[in-house]
Amino acid sequence: MAQNLNQLPGGAEVWEVEGRHFVVWYVPYTDPPIPIAWFVQSSADREAHGIKKVDRRFKSWDDFYRTGVLRQGTTREILNTSEHPFEQLKSNWEAESRVKPWLQDPEVVAVIAAAILEGREPTDAELKGTSWWREHSDAERRWLELNMADPATAQRLIDDNRIAIADLLRSHGIANASPELVNLIADNWTTGKWSEVYAMKQIQLLADPFAEGALDSELTAYRDGLDTTRAREDEVRQMMEDWLGPGYTRWVTDDQVSRWAGRLRNDPDAKLALEDFLRRQFRAHFNPGGKAYGDDPNIRYSDVAPMWRNLWAQEWGQAPDETDQLFMDIIRLNDVHTAQKMLRTEGLNRGIGEVVNRLVGGIDAAFGGSVRRSDPAVL
């Protein structure tokens, strides 16, 4: 391929079309690589550049242009340097293209590469003449212009937005976001690919699996393993405990709580729906047909449980285990006399000291104090 041309960067080829000579470089990072050609306008220039052989000859201009070659000016416009002009583009190419997405467009890269060869910045007219410019949004075009005009300010904006997105992810409950995820969201926002509104919605969707909306395909690979928001889950558990008590809420799964919490976060009417659901559950479990506590739609576990806690404590001398089926059966019956009998009978069966001692004391009194209990197990 390349011969060493005096006073020109290395890595070039010499092409000839109908007796005219061009010095050609290939733009890297395009598939296939794009050739860019500068015209050698005189034999003096050919001699100055040390051109002694031709790498490719074309029979016609049509054949020449079928290569996809982009013609520039003359070789006199090229910056004289021994360094290959595309070394600047090679440096951190992938990282650069994430925040400068136009570097993935062959036409824009060709414009930039041509300007590099000439030791200058690409002009607005050159950039605005590309398909990339016409097909992208105002925000994306402004980002390109800022990078060309003031790269230091552009870099500060990249850094600032990455910090801002990391803070937003944490504030939404995601404490374990990877730097790659942070940079992806921030850079899509910075470059104008995503609007601020869209970026904020994507953060919400990552943080809240039950939020309405579609997660961007670029983010789906990052979703698994993220800490997600637990907001309002405590509220859901408290509402369930209030309406149904611990005896039933212990069977509620984390997924059920999460789903209701998600609805509460995203639907202003969801709390009424949850209350209606719990109201029906209380009626089904504790007040079927309204027989135990009447037809008041607002009566709930927390309203009726205190009196049965007190009765339990009086009979057994201890606070009830509210997950105990006996306690739930007593609430369901809503009958003091029956509840006392159940507590005394079950208290004896379980060897509850307060119940056993009360029975022994009653028997002792009935027989004039002649009864003595040496082993409570015999009872």
One Martini backbone bead per residue (centre of mass of N, CA, C, O) as a GRO file, in nm:
protein
  379
    1MET     BB    1   0.079   0.047  -0.031
    2ALA     BB    2   0.244   0.268   0.118
    3GLN     BB    3   0.414   0.547   0.047
    4ASN     BB    4   0.667   0.775   0.106
    5LEU     BB    5   0.571   1.104   0.156
    6ASN     BB    6   0.677   1.400   0.123
    7GLN     BB    7   0.522   1.629   0.339
    8LEU     BB    8   0.339   1.384   0.432
    9PRO     BB    9   0.147   1.182   0.558
   10GLY     BB   10   0.109   0.873   0.628
   11GLY     BB   11  -0.069   0.614   0.453
   12ALA     BB   12  -0.069   0.657   0.143
   13GLU     BB   13  -0.210   0.690  -0.180
   14VAL     BB   14  -0.185   0.661  -0.540
   15TRP     BB   15  -0.395   0.806  -0.783
   16GLU     BB   16  -0.523   0.751  -1.126
   17VAL     BB   17  -0.692   0.984  -1.362
   18GLU     BB   18  -0.635   1.068  -1.662
   19GLY     BB   19  -0.338   1.175  -1.547
   20ARG     BB   20  -0.436   1.218  -1.262
   21HIS     BB   21  -0.347   1.301  -0.923
   22PHE     BB   22  -0.385   1.130  -0.601
   23VAL     BB   23  -0.414   1.160  -0.256
   24VAL     BB   24  -0.484   0.879  -0.032
   25TRP     BB   25  -0.706   0.817   0.237
   26TYR     BB   26  -0.828   0.620   0.504
   27VAL     BB   27  -1.103   0.587   0.690
   28PRO     BB   28  -1.157   0.492   0.985
   29TYR     BB   29  -1.436   0.316   1.124
   30THR     BB   30  -1.529   0.200   0.847
   31ASP     BB   31  -1.780   0.005   0.645
   32PRO     BB   32  -1.596   0.064   0.448
   33PRO     BB   33  -1.337   0.234   0.393
   34ILE     BB   34  -1.286   0.576   0.335
   35PRO     BB   35  -1.189   0.763   0.072
   36ILE     BB   36  -0.954   1.041   0.055
   37ALA     BB   37  -0.895   1.313  -0.183
   38TRP     BB   38  -0.602   1.479  -0.325
   39PHE     BB   39  -0.486   1.701  -0.546
   40VAL     BB   40  -0.225   1.698  -0.784
   41GLN     BB   41  -0.156   1.992  -0.968
   42SER     BB   42   0.159   1.915  -1.015
   43SER     BB   43   0.477   1.817  -1.092
   44ALA     BB   44   0.607   1.965  -0.856
   45ASP     BB   45   0.436   1.825  -0.640
   46ARG     BB   46   0.518   1.537  -0.705
   47GLU     BB   47   0.814   1.584  -0.637
   48ALA     BB   48   0.778   1.694  -0.346
   49HIS     BB   49   0.622   1.418  -0.259
   50GLY     BB   50   0.763   1.163  -0.400
   51ILE     BB   51   0.626   1.066  -0.663
   52LYS     BB   52   0.681   0.733  -0.840
   53LYS     BB   53   0.400   0.589  -0.794
   54VAL     BB   54   0.111   0.389  -0.864
   55ASP     BB   55  -0.154   0.217  -0.705
   56ARG     BB   56  -0.404   0.338  -0.880
   57ARG     BB   57  -0.601   0.281  -1.175
   58PHE     BB   58  -0.831   0.463  -1.388
   59LYS     BB   59  -1.031   0.475  -1.676
   60SER     BB   60  -1.247   0.642  -1.505
   61TRP     BB   61  -1.444   0.846  -1.321
   62ASP     BB   62  -1.653   0.637  -1.246
   63ASP     BB   63  -1.456   0.439  -1.115
   64PHE     BB   64  -1.353   0.632  -0.903
   65TYR     BB   65  -1.641   0.691  -0.760
   66ARG     BB   66  -1.717   0.390  -0.689
   67THR     BB   67  -1.534   0.389  -0.421
   68GLY     BB   68  -1.638   0.651  -0.244
   69VAL     BB   69  -1.488   0.896  -0.290
   70LEU     BB   70  -1.359   1.196  -0.134
   71ARG     BB   71  -1.325   1.512  -0.236
   72GLN     BB   72  -1.103   1.770  -0.212
   73GLY     BB   73  -0.844   1.936  -0.251
   74THR     BB   74  -0.524   2.003  -0.222
   75THR     BB   75  -0.209   1.914  -0.110
   76ARG     BB   76  -0.149   2.210  -0.004
   77GLU     BB   77  -0.372   2.176   0.241
   78ILE     BB   78  -0.197   1.986   0.384
   79LEU     BB   79  -0.068   1.884   0.666
   80ASN     BB   80   0.254   1.874   0.770
   81THR     BB   81   0.331   1.535   0.871
   82SER     BB   82   0.443   1.230   1.024
   83GLU     BB   83   0.172   1.183   1.137
   84HIS     BB   84  -0.098   1.017   1.153
   85PRO     BB   85  -0.411   1.169   1.131
   86PHE     BB   86  -0.581   0.924   1.291
   87GLU     BB   87  -0.475   0.918   1.582
   88GLN     BB   88  -0.691   1.100   1.708
   89LEU     BB   89  -0.926   0.891   1.653
   90LYS     BB   90  -0.813   0.638   1.808
   91SER     BB   91  -0.846   0.766   2.071
   92ASN     BB   92  -1.084   0.638   2.246
   93TRP     BB   93  -1.317   0.566   2.046
   94GLU     BB   94  -1.552   0.441   2.206
   95ALA     BB   95  -1.579   0.659   2.422
   96GLU     BB   96  -1.620   0.894   2.226
   97SER     BB   97  -1.878   0.782   2.071
   98ARG     BB   98  -2.074   0.803   2.315
   99VAL     BB   99  -2.042   1.137   2.322
  100LYS     BB  100  -1.990   1.112   1.987
  101PRO     BB  101  -2.202   0.978   1.767
  102TRP     BB  102  -2.088   1.087   1.488
  103LEU     BB  103  -1.838   0.881   1.486
  104GLN     BB  104  -2.044   0.650   1.356
  105ASP     BB  105  -2.041   0.829   1.098
  106PRO     BB  106  -1.894   0.819   0.797
  107GLU     BB  107  -1.944   1.108   0.690
  108VAL     BB  108  -1.844   1.267   0.935
  109VAL     BB  109  -1.567   1.137   0.958
  110ALA     BB  110  -1.469   1.236   0.684
  111VAL     BB  111  -1.482   1.535   0.748
  112ILE     BB  112  -1.291   1.529   0.992
  113ALA     BB  113  -1.050   1.392   0.855
  114ALA     BB  114  -1.002   1.609   0.642
  115ALA     BB  115  -0.944   1.835   0.846
  116ILE     BB  116  -0.704   1.705   0.981
  117LEU     BB  117  -0.524   1.695   0.725
  118GLU     BB  118  -0.552   2.028   0.720
  119GLY     BB  119  -0.537   2.152   1.013
  120ARG     BB  120  -0.854   2.163   1.098
  121GLU     BB  121  -1.178   2.249   1.127
  122PRO     BB  122  -1.481   2.183   1.069
  123THR     BB  123  -1.735   2.311   0.908
  124ASP     BB  124  -2.060   2.389   0.915
  125ALA     BB  125  -2.118   2.322   0.621
  126GLU     BB  126  -2.009   2.033   0.627
  127LEU     BB  127  -2.193   1.924   0.854
  128LYS     BB  128  -2.474   2.024   0.731
  129GLY     BB  129  -2.430   1.827   0.468
  130THR     BB  130  -2.513   1.590   0.627
  131SER     BB  131  -2.723   1.339   0.712
  132TRP     BB  132  -2.698   1.352   1.015
  133TRP     BB  133  -2.795   1.641   1.049
  134ARG     BB  134  -3.082   1.597   0.916
  135GLU     BB  135  -3.165   1.334   1.113
  136HIS     BB  136  -3.133   1.512   1.364
  137SER     BB  137  -3.166   1.684   1.636
  138ASP     BB  138  -3.122   1.979   1.784
  139ALA     BB  139  -2.976   1.868   2.033
  140GLU     BB  140  -2.760   1.708   1.874
  141ARG     BB  141  -2.648   1.949   1.712
  142ARG     BB  142  -2.564   2.123   1.955
  143TRP     BB  143  -2.358   1.921   2.062
  144LEU     BB  144  -2.169   1.928   1.823
  145GLU     BB  145  -2.109   2.233   1.827
  146LEU     BB  146  -1.987   2.243   2.109
  147ASN     BB  147  -1.749   2.051   2.054
  148MET     BB  148  -1.623   2.228   1.828
  149ALA     BB  149  -1.613   2.510   1.994
  150ASP     BB  150  -1.620   2.375   2.321
  151PRO     BB  151  -1.477   2.109   2.465
  152ALA     BB  152  -1.455   2.184   2.765
  153THR     BB  153  -1.757   2.232   2.819
  154ALA     BB  154  -1.850   1.956   2.723
  155GLN     BB  155  -1.697   1.792   2.941
  156ARG     BB  156  -1.834   1.920   3.186
  157LEU     BB  157  -2.118   1.822   3.112
  158ILE     BB  158  -2.062   1.526   3.129
  159ASP     BB  159  -1.972   1.518   3.426
  160ASP     BB  160  -2.222   1.654   3.556
  161ASN     BB  161  -2.439   1.448   3.451
  162ARG     BB  162  -2.324   1.200   3.590
  163ILE     BB  163  -2.363   1.301   3.875
  164ALA     BB  164  -2.669   1.358   3.858
  165ILE     BB  165  -2.758   1.064   3.792
  166ALA     BB  166  -2.643   0.926   4.039
  167ASP     BB  167  -2.821   1.087   4.238
  168LEU     BB  168  -3.098   1.005   4.120
  169LEU     BB  169  -3.074   0.703   4.164
  170ARG     BB  170  -3.045   0.719   4.470
  171SER     BB  171  -3.314   0.883   4.524
  172HIS     BB  172  -3.475   0.619   4.390
  173GLY     BB  173  -3.316   0.355   4.535
  174ILE     BB  174  -3.037   0.328   4.368
  175ALA     BB  175  -2.723   0.209   4.503
  176ASN     BB  176  -2.605  -0.009   4.253
  177ALA     BB  177  -2.507   0.153   4.022
  178SER     BB  178  -2.329   0.146   3.755
  179PRO     BB  179  -2.119   0.328   3.565
  180GLU     BB  180  -2.244   0.236   3.297
  181LEU     BB  181  -2.533   0.323   3.359
  182VAL     BB  182  -2.486   0.615   3.426
  183ASN     BB  183  -2.350   0.693   3.151
  184LEU     BB  184  -2.575   0.614   2.962
  185ILE     BB  185  -2.788   0.812   3.060
  186ALA     BB  186  -2.623   1.073   3.060
  187ASP     BB  187  -2.526   1.065   2.758
  188ASN     BB  188  -2.805   1.059   2.625
  189TRP     BB  189  -2.874   1.337   2.739
  190THR     BB  190  -2.633   1.512   2.653
  191THR     BB  191  -2.655   1.438   2.331
  192GLY     BB  192  -2.989   1.429   2.273
  193LYS     BB  193  -3.120   1.146   2.250
  194TRP     BB  194  -3.237   1.234   2.524
  195SER     BB  195  -3.453   1.363   2.712
  196GLU     BB  196  -3.515   1.462   3.023
  197VAL     BB  197  -3.788   1.322   3.054
  198TYR     BB  198  -3.696   1.043   2.955
  199ALA     BB  199  -3.470   0.995   3.160
  200MET     BB  200  -3.651   1.014   3.415
  201LYS     BB  201  -3.837   0.778   3.335
  202GLN     BB  202  -3.616   0.557   3.330
  203ILE     BB  203  -3.547   0.578   3.627
  204GLN     BB  204  -3.824   0.502   3.732
  205LEU     BB  205  -3.834   0.220   3.592
  206LEU     BB  206  -3.587   0.106   3.738
  207ALA     BB  207  -3.690   0.162   4.038
  208ASP     BB  208  -3.994   0.074   3.926
  209PRO     BB  209  -4.145  -0.217   3.826
  210PHE     BB  210  -4.460  -0.076   3.846
  211ALA     BB  211  -4.429   0.122   3.643
  212GLU     BB  212  -4.540   0.299   3.387
  213GLY     BB  213  -4.391   0.172   3.102
  214ALA     BB  214  -4.104   0.168   2.885
  215LEU     BB  215  -3.812   0.022   2.871
  216ASP     BB  216  -3.529   0.071   2.742
  217SER     BB  217  -3.331  -0.139   2.560
  218GLU     BB  218  -3.055  -0.031   2.685
  219LEU     BB  219  -3.156  -0.120   3.000
  220THR     BB  220  -3.238  -0.423   3.041
  221ALA     BB  221  -2.952  -0.543   3.127
  222TYR     BB  222  -2.958  -0.366   3.414
  223ARG     BB  223  -3.206  -0.452   3.593
  224ASP     BB  224  -3.079  -0.681   3.711
  225GLY     BB  225  -2.986  -0.633   4.057
  226LEU     BB  226  -3.136  -0.396   4.141
  227ASP     BB  227  -3.212  -0.158   4.346
  228THR     BB  228  -3.536  -0.095   4.457
  229THR     BB  229  -3.804   0.050   4.543
  230ARG     BB  230  -3.988   0.068   4.880
  231ALA     BB  231  -4.206   0.252   4.845
  232ARG     BB  232  -4.503   0.193   5.041
  233GLU     BB  233  -4.477  -0.087   5.176
  234ASP     BB  234  -4.538  -0.010   5.469
  235GLU     BB  235  -4.820   0.093   5.409
  236VAL     BB  236  -4.937  -0.173   5.314
  237ARG     BB  237  -4.882  -0.336   5.570
  238GLN     BB  238  -5.044  -0.152   5.759
  239MET     BB  239  -5.316  -0.188   5.620
  240MET     BB  240  -5.332  -0.494   5.655
  241GLU     BB  241  -5.312  -0.494   5.962
  242ASP     BB  242  -5.559  -0.314   6.017
  243TRP     BB  243  -5.771  -0.508   5.867
  244LEU     BB  244  -5.638  -0.828   5.937
  245GLY     BB  245  -5.386  -0.879   6.070
  246PRO     BB  246  -5.126  -1.107   6.141
  247GLY     BB  247  -5.269  -1.380   6.069
  248TYR     BB  248  -5.283  -1.294   5.750
  249THR     BB  249  -5.024  -1.124   5.672
  250ARG     BB  250  -4.814  -1.362   5.693
  251TRP     BB  251  -4.917  -1.469   5.394
  252VAL     BB  252  -4.799  -1.235   5.262
  253THR     BB  253  -4.618  -1.145   5.002
  254ASP     BB  254  -4.375  -0.950   4.870
  255ASP     BB  255  -4.503  -0.927   4.592
  256GLN     BB  256  -4.777  -0.816   4.681
  257VAL     BB  257  -4.668  -0.566   4.815
  258SER     BB  258  -4.515  -0.449   4.571
  259ARG     BB  259  -4.761  -0.419   4.386
  260TRP     BB  260  -4.922  -0.226   4.563
  261ALA     BB  261  -4.702  -0.011   4.587
  262GLY     BB  262  -4.686   0.046   4.285
  263ARG     BB  263  -4.978   0.149   4.261
  264LEU     BB  264  -4.950   0.381   4.466
  265ARG     BB  265  -4.722   0.535   4.308
  266ASN     BB  266  -4.902   0.540   4.009
  267ASP     BB  267  -5.200   0.556   4.158
  268PRO     BB  268  -5.433   0.758   4.313
  269ASP     BB  269  -5.662   0.509   4.333
  270ALA     BB  270  -5.525   0.261   4.483
  271LYS     BB  271  -5.604   0.296   4.781
  272LEU     BB  272  -5.905   0.239   4.739
  273ALA     BB  273  -5.863  -0.044   4.623
  274LEU     BB  274  -5.725  -0.163   4.874
  275GLU     BB  275  -5.949  -0.108   5.076
  276ASP     BB  276  -6.162  -0.277   4.931
  277PHE     BB  277  -6.012  -0.542   4.946
  278LEU     BB  278  -5.984  -0.549   5.263
  279ARG     BB  279  -6.282  -0.530   5.330
  280ARG     BB  280  -6.355  -0.802   5.198
  281GLN     BB  281  -6.160  -0.975   5.367
  282PHE     BB  282  -6.280  -0.918   5.644
  283ARG     BB  283  -6.560  -1.025   5.585
  284ALA     BB  284  -6.473  -1.315   5.508
  285HIS     BB  285  -6.307  -1.382   5.784
  286PHE     BB  286  -6.487  -1.209   6.030
  287ASN     BB  287  -6.782  -1.108   5.864
  288PRO     BB  288  -6.991  -1.301   5.757
  289GLY     BB  289  -7.279  -1.141   5.661
  290GLY     BB  290  -7.262  -0.955   5.930
  291LYS     BB  291  -7.295  -1.130   6.201
  292ALA     BB  292  -7.072  -1.012   6.403
  293TYR     BB  293  -7.051  -0.668   6.300
  294GLY     BB  294  -7.216  -0.606   6.074
  295ASP     BB  295  -7.253  -0.340   5.806
  296ASP     BB  296  -6.999  -0.192   5.854
  297PRO     BB  297  -6.755  -0.100   5.614
  298ASN     BB  298  -6.522   0.018   5.834
  299ILE     BB  299  -6.474  -0.229   5.978
  300ARG     BB  300  -6.193  -0.366   6.162
  301TYR     BB  301  -5.949  -0.520   6.327
  302SER     BB  302  -5.858  -0.266   6.503
  303ASP     BB  303  -6.150  -0.236   6.631
  304VAL     BB  304  -6.187  -0.548   6.763
  305ALA     BB  305  -5.922  -0.655   6.906
  306PRO     BB  306  -5.886  -0.522   7.194
  307MET     BB  307  -6.104  -0.684   7.359
  308TRP     BB  308  -5.961  -0.965   7.302
  309ARG     BB  309  -5.698  -0.902   7.436
  310ASN     BB  310  -5.811  -0.853   7.717
  311LEU     BB  311  -5.944  -1.126   7.760
  312TRP     BB  312  -5.692  -1.294   7.725
  313ALA     BB  313  -5.533  -1.165   7.959
  314GLN     BB  314  -5.735  -1.242   8.181
  315GLU     BB  315  -5.729  -1.559   8.131
  316TRP     BB  316  -5.390  -1.593   8.077
  317GLY     BB  317  -5.183  -1.357   8.162
  318GLN     BB  318  -5.143  -1.270   7.850
  319ALA     BB  319  -5.052  -1.197   7.555
  320PRO     BB  320  -5.140  -1.244   7.244
  321ASP     BB  321  -5.122  -1.448   6.966
  322GLU     BB  322  -5.239  -1.322   6.660
  323THR     BB  323  -5.167  -1.599   6.491
  324ASP     BB  324  -5.364  -1.751   6.643
  325GLN     BB  325  -5.640  -1.931   6.572
  326LEU     BB  326  -5.795  -1.874   6.833
  327PHE     BB  327  -5.803  -1.569   6.810
  328MET     BB  328  -5.952  -1.560   6.536
  329ASP     BB  329  -6.204  -1.716   6.630
  330ILE     BB  330  -6.293  -1.512   6.844
  331ILE     BB  331  -6.336  -1.276   6.655
  332ARG     BB  332  -6.543  -1.419   6.467
  333LEU     BB  333  -6.766  -1.459   6.696
  334ASN     BB  334  -6.836  -1.234   6.902
  335ASP     BB  335  -6.828  -1.397   7.205
  336VAL     BB  336  -6.768  -1.390   7.529
  337HIS     BB  337  -6.866  -1.657   7.652
  338THR     BB  338  -6.735  -1.842   7.441
  339ALA     BB  339  -6.446  -1.733   7.471
  340GLN     BB  340  -6.403  -1.820   7.764
  341LYS     BB  341  -6.436  -2.120   7.721
  342MET     BB  342  -6.209  -2.152   7.512
  343LEU     BB  343  -5.977  -2.047   7.692
  344ARG     BB  344  -6.007  -2.255   7.923
  345THR     BB  345  -5.982  -2.515   7.766
  346GLU     BB  346  -5.714  -2.446   7.609
  347GLY     BB  347  -5.550  -2.374   7.862
  348LEU     BB  348  -5.549  -2.660   7.979
  349ASN     BB  349  -5.429  -2.807   7.731
  350ARG     BB  350  -5.161  -2.605   7.746
  351GLY     BB  351  -5.084  -2.521   8.043
  352ILE     BB  352  -5.188  -2.255   8.153
  353GLY     BB  353  -5.123  -2.118   8.451
  354GLU     BB  354  -5.371  -1.932   8.505
  355VAL     BB  355  -5.586  -2.149   8.450
  356VAL     BB  356  -5.493  -2.372   8.638
  357ASN     BB  357  -5.488  -2.207   8.905
  358ARG     BB  358  -5.785  -2.126   8.898
  359LEU     BB  359  -5.898  -2.411   8.914
  360VAL     BB  360  -5.760  -2.501   9.172
  361GLY     BB  361  -5.868  -2.275   9.347
  362GLY     BB  362  -6.167  -2.353   9.316
  363ILE     BB  363  -6.146  -2.635   9.426
  364ASP     BB  364  -6.024  -2.564   9.699
  365ALA     BB  365  -6.261  -2.391   9.796
  366ALA     BB  366  -6.483  -2.614   9.771
  367PHE     BB  367  -6.291  -2.809   9.982
  368GLY     BB  368  -6.155  -2.631  10.208
  369GLY     BB  369  -5.838  -2.655  10.121
  370SER     BB  370  -5.764  -2.982  10.053
  371VAL     BB  371  -5.627  -2.915   9.793
  372ARG     BB  372  -5.331  -3.058   9.627
  373ARG     BB  373  -5.066  -2.967   9.398
  374SER     BB  374  -4.780  -3.141   9.277
  375ASP     BB  375  -4.873  -3.192   8.960
  376PRO     BB  376  -4.977  -3.027   8.683
  377ALA     BB  377  -4.985  -3.273   8.480
  378VAL     BB  378  -5.244  -3.423   8.601
  379LEU     BB  379  -5.432  -3.194   8.463
   0.00000   0.00000   0.00000
